[in-house]
Amino acid sequence: MFRGWPAEALEFYEGLEADNSKAYWTAHKDVYETVVLSTMKAIPAELAPEFGDGKVSRPNRDVRFSTDKSRTRRTSDPSSVPAIGTAG
C-alpha cells in the first residue's frame, strides 16, 4: 500500500539532483532498490484494480541522441499498462 514518500527517498532524489554521476548512483543504489523502488511499485499495485497492471520505468537513460547527458532520471515514472485485448 502506498503511504507516501519516505524522507529517505526524497533525500535520494535531492542527492541525485545535486550529483547525477555514476559514483553517486553506485554509492546509493541500495537506497534506490530498498526505499525508492519499493515505494514506487506500491503505486501501480494499488491502482491496478481500477487502471490495470502498471510498471515503473527504468532509472537509467539512453543519452546517445540527447543534449542532456545526465546519466539517470531525476524522477520515477509509474504508468498503467492495459492488458492485451482490453480498452486502454
Backbone hydrogen bonds, N-H to C=O, Kabsch-Sander energy under -0.5 kcal/mol:
donor,donor_aa,acceptor,acceptor_aa,energy
3,R,4,G,-0.5
9,A,6,P,-0.8
10,L,6,P,-1.7
11,E,7,A,-2.5
12,F,8,E,-1.8
13,Y,9,A,-2.0
14,E,10,L,-2.1
15,G,11,E,-2.4
16,L,12,F,-2.3
17,E,13,Y,-2.2
18,A,14,E,-1.7
19,D,15,G,-2.2
21,S,19,D,-1.7
25,W,21,S,-2.4
26,T,22,K,-2.9
27,A,23,A,-2.2
28,H,24,Y,-1.7
29,K,25,W,-0.7
29,K,26,T,-0.6
32,Y,28,H,-1.9
33,E,29,K,-2.7
34,T,30,D,-2.4
35,V,31,V,-2.5
36,V,31,V,-1.6
37,L,32,Y,-3.4
39,T,35,V,-1.7
40,M,36,V,-2.7
41,K,37,L,-2.5
42,A,38,S,-1.0
43,I,39,T,-0.7
43,I,40,M,-0.7
45,A,41,K,-1.5
46,E,42,A,-1.9
47,L,43,I,-1.8
48,A,44,P,-1.2
50,E,47,L,-1.0
51,F,47,L,-2.7
52,G,48,A,-2.4
55,K,79,S,-2.2
57,S,77,D,-1.7
61,R,71,R,-1.9
63,V,61,R,-0.9
66,S,63,V,-1.1
69,K,67,T,-0.8
71,R,20,N,-0.7
73,R,59,P,-3.1
79,S,55,K,-2.2
81,V,53,D,-3.8
86,T,83,A,-1.8
